[in-house]
Amino acid sequence: MSAPPDGQADEIEEIAAEWLVQRDEGLTAAQAREFEAWRRADPRHAAAVARLERAAALMARMPGVRDALQPPVVPFPRAARVTPTSIPPRHRLGPGWIAGGLVAAAALAAAVWWPRASAPEAARSLATSAGGFERAVLDDGSVVELNGSTRLRVDFAPGERRVALLAGEAHFTVAPDAARPFVVAAGAVAVRAVGTAFNVRLGAESVEVLVTEGKVALARPAAANAPAAPPTLLAASERVIVPNAEPRAGPALAQPVVEKIAPEVVRAALAWQERRLVFAETPLREVVAQFNRRNRLQLTVTDPALAGRPIGGTFAADNAEGFVRLLESGGAVVVERRGEFELLLHPAR
């Protein structure tokens, strides 16, 4: 499915609605990839998807409004089966615009959110719990996706769009605006972009920045009594990991190493956006750390050799219990429960 020409906001909204209907029915792996590619192809696409999702969620919380609309609103109705790629643009939807459900939701979204788009983004905070996920559309049209256990603060000004990532991991699809650069501060680094997409993960010891589209500039504070380090430039499919520590007195900071990564590594790094985890020969200690960031149930590996055992596969990010059962059924581990929310993984003897 190709992106509509500029100015055809209605068509973008229609295509987004059709994808959401199809997603509710169930997407094949190929369709899921196509949907994700369309959503990432243009910030307006992601904004339309998020806007319809928010409208549908709002309708579900407002039964009085929902019941007053005719025909009744059913967010992403199961009765409407569509194949987005099989119908040309502008001829995709029947007279009822997908059983009337999403047209009412979209109209409500316009009434609730569009008037606010002309006003500056007020300072706001976003947060997710362990295992949580949130996709939010900012007032400039940028889209931010929050992984589990993530906290950030948005503070836009006339000359700059600034976000502080306080904990966790977030992906940003930035709406182009050359007059107002988009800056994400995380730990000891600041990532500056105009119109691009990138992922930032703030750990206890380091900050990881992965660019998925376009280019960004990564800046770090200067060490005491030393000139500021020049910004590090990253392009699509490039990643950098920077120690999350304040610079000490001494010579200028060395440039961080920029790593070019393969498409499958990019997909694995962003698998949390699809609520799944993808591992390829990944040590069990790292797999456990990924599950622990997303689940209330915490896993502990008790043996160093077991912790280094490589794991491969695709798993539901919010199902640590299921992952452990697979390990146990394969004879790899013996599981000991400690309290309500901790499992100890021992090597099988």
N, C-alpha and C positions, 0 to 999 in steps of 0.2 A: 504494500500500500504506500503510495507516494504522498509526500506532504503537499497540501493545497497551496496555490499561489498566495502571496502576501495579500492581506486585506480580506480574505475569505474566512473570517472568524466563525461564521455560522457553519461552514463546511467542516472546519476543524472540530467544532462541537458535535456535529453529527457523526463523524468518524469515531471520535472518542466514545460517544454513546454506544455505537455499534460494537466496538471492542469490548466495552464493559458488559453488554448483554452476552456476547460470546464467551467472555471469561466466566460469567456466572453459570453458563451451561457447561463449561469445561473446555480447556484449550489443549490441543495436542502439543507435543514438544516443539514442533515446527511453528505452530501458531503462536505459542508463548514467546519464541524468539522473535517472530515478526512483530508482535505487539510491542515487545520491549524496544526493538529497533525503531519502530514508528514513534513511540513515546519519547525516545531520546533524540530523535532527529531534529527537534525544534523545541525550545522552551515553551512555546505556545501549546504544543501537544501535551506535554506533561502538566501544564497548568490547567488545560481543559479536563483532563482525566481527574486531577485532584479536585477541581471545582465540582464536577458531577458526583464524585464520591462524597464530598462534604455535603452537597445538597441532598443526596439520597439519605445520608445519615441523619441530617436535620429533619427530613420528612418523617423518618422512622420515629423520631422523638416528638413529633407534633401530630398526633392522630386527629385532632380536631381540624387542622388544616388539610391533612391528607384526605379525610373523609369528605370534605367539602368540594374536592376537585373531581371533575368528571371527564373522562373515565377515572376510576380509582387509580391512585399512584401505587405502583409496585416497583420499588427500586430494582433495576436490572431484571425485568420480568423473565421468568423461565419460558413463558409461552412464545416469546419472540426469538425465533432461531434465525440467525443471520450468519453469513460468511462474508466478513468484511472485504476480502480480496476479490470476491466474485462479482461485485456490483459496482459499476462505474460511479464516480463522484456525482453528486446532485441527483442521482436516481436510486439511491440506496434504500430510502425509507418510505414506508407506506403512509397513507393520509393521516394515520393516528400517531405518527412518529414514535414507533416502537411502543404500541399499545397505550400511548398517552403518558406513560409513567415518567420517562426521562424528560419529556418536554416540560412537564410541570416542575420537575426537579430542577431543570436547567433555568427555567424562568425564575424560580425561587432563588437559585444561586445568584442570578443577575441582580435580583432585588436586594439580596443580603450583602453580596460582596462587591459587585462592580462599582457602586457609588463610592466605596471607600478607596478604590484604586487611585483616585486622583489626589488623595491626601497622603502626606508623608507617612512612612511606616513608623508607628509609635514603637518605643522600646517594648519588647515582648520576650518572654522566656518560653522555651519548649523543652519537654523532658519525656523520657520513656522509662518504663520499669524494666527489670530483667526479663528478657524474652519479648519485650515490646517492640513495636515498630510504628512510626508515624511518618506520613508524607504531608508537608505543609506548603502551600503556595504563599509566597510573600507578596507584598503589595506592588512590587515592581515586575511581577511575573516570574521571578526566579522560584525554583522549587528546591526544597531541602527535604531529604529523607534521613530519618534518625534510626540508627540501629538500637538494640536494647541497651539499657543502662547508660543513656546518653542525655547530656544536659547542654543547652546552648542558649545564648542571648542574642537577640537581633536588635540593632540600634542603627537606624538609617539617618543620615544627615544630608543636607542639600548637595554636598560635594563628595560624599563617600557613602557606600553601603557597607556597614561593618557587622560582622558576626563573631562572637566569642564562643569557641567550643570549649566548654568547661570540663567535660568528661565524655568518654565514649567515642563514637564514630558516626560520621554523617557524610552524605553525598550531596553535592551542590550542582544543580543545573542552572547556570547564571543567565539571566536575560541580558542581552547586550545593551550597554549604555556607556559610551565612551566618556561622557562627562562625569560619571559617577562610578569609579572602579569598585569592585566587589572584593572586600578583604575579609579573610577568615583568620583570626588569631587563635592559636592553639599552643599552649605551653610556651616555648621559647621561639616560635616561628610565626610568621604572618604570610599567608598565601594571597596573592593579589591577582585578580582576573577581571576581564571586562565582559566577555561573553564566551563561556566555555563550560566544561563539566569536570569535576574532580572530586576525589574522596579524601577525607582527612580522618585519621585514627589517632587519638591521643591516649598513649599508654603511660604507665608509671615511669618508664625510663626513656621513652622516645616518642617522636611524632612521625607518623608515616603519611606521606602525601602521594597519591596516585592520580594521574591525569587520565581521564577517559575520552575527552574531546578537547580540541583547541590547545591553548598554551597558558601557563601561569608563571608568575615570578615568585620565588620563595625568598623571603628576607629574614635575617636573624639579627638580634641586637649585637652591638659591638662589645668586644671584651674591654675591660678597663684599660685605659692608656693605650688603646690600639684603634686604628681606623675601622670604620664599619666594613664588614665583609660585603662584597658585591652580591647582588641578588643571584640566585640560582634559577635558571630557566628550565622549565620542563614542558615537554610536548606530549601528545597523546601516546598512551601505552608506556609512559616513563614513570618511574617511582623513585622516591628518595626517602631515606630514614635518617632523622636528625636526633641526636641525643637531647632529651628534654631536661636540660640543665642550664642555669644561668652561666654565661661565659665568665671565666676567671681572668685575672690580670695576666697579660702576656702578649705574645705576638698575635697578629690578626688570625681570625679563625680560618681554618682550611675549608675549601669548598666541599660540601657534601658530595658523595658519589651518586651520580644519577644512573639508575639501572633501567635498561630497556627490557621489558618483560613480554612474554608471549601472550597471545590472545586467550589461551586457556587459563593462564595465571590471572589475567584480568577478570575473567568470568568467575573464577574461584574466589577471588578477593571480594567480588560484589555479589556473591551468591546470597548473602544475608538479605538483600533487597527482595528476593523471591522466597524468603522464609525457609531457605534450605542451606545446608553446608556441604561443600564439595571438597574432598580431600584426595590427594594423589601422593602416595608414599609419604604421608605426613606423620611425624612422630606422635605417638599417643598423648604425650604431655601437651602438645600444642592443640590436638583435637579436644582434649578435656578442657583446656583453657577457653576454647571457643564455645563449648557447650555451657561452661560455668558462667560466661558473660551473659548468656541468654536465658538461663533457667534458674528458678529458685532452688531446685535440687542441685546440689553441688557434688562433684565427683573428685575423688582423691586417689591418685596412683601411688601405691605404697612401695613399689620396687623400681629402682633406676633402670634396670634392663627392660622391664615391661614398659616403662615410660618412653623408652626410645624405640619401641616396636612400631614399624610403619603401618599406617592405616590408609585405605583407599575406599572411595565410595561416595554416594550422595545420601544425605540424611536430613530429616526434618529438623530444623533448628530448635524447635520448641519441644522436642521429644527425647530428652536425655535418657529416660527410662527405656525407650525402645532401642536406642543405641547400645546401652549396657546389655540388654537382653540378647542382642545380636552377638556381642563379644562373648557373652556367657555361653550361648548355644554353640558357638564355634570352638569352645574349649580353650579359649585364650585366657580367661580370667575366672576368678572366684570372687563373688560379690558379697560384701558384708555391709549390712545397713547399720548406720550409727545415727540414732535419732530419726526425726521425721524427714529431714532435708539433706542428708549426707549419705553417700555410698562410697565405701572403700573398695578399690579394685586391687586384688591380690593376684599374683601370677598363679596359674593353674599348675599343680604339681604332678 
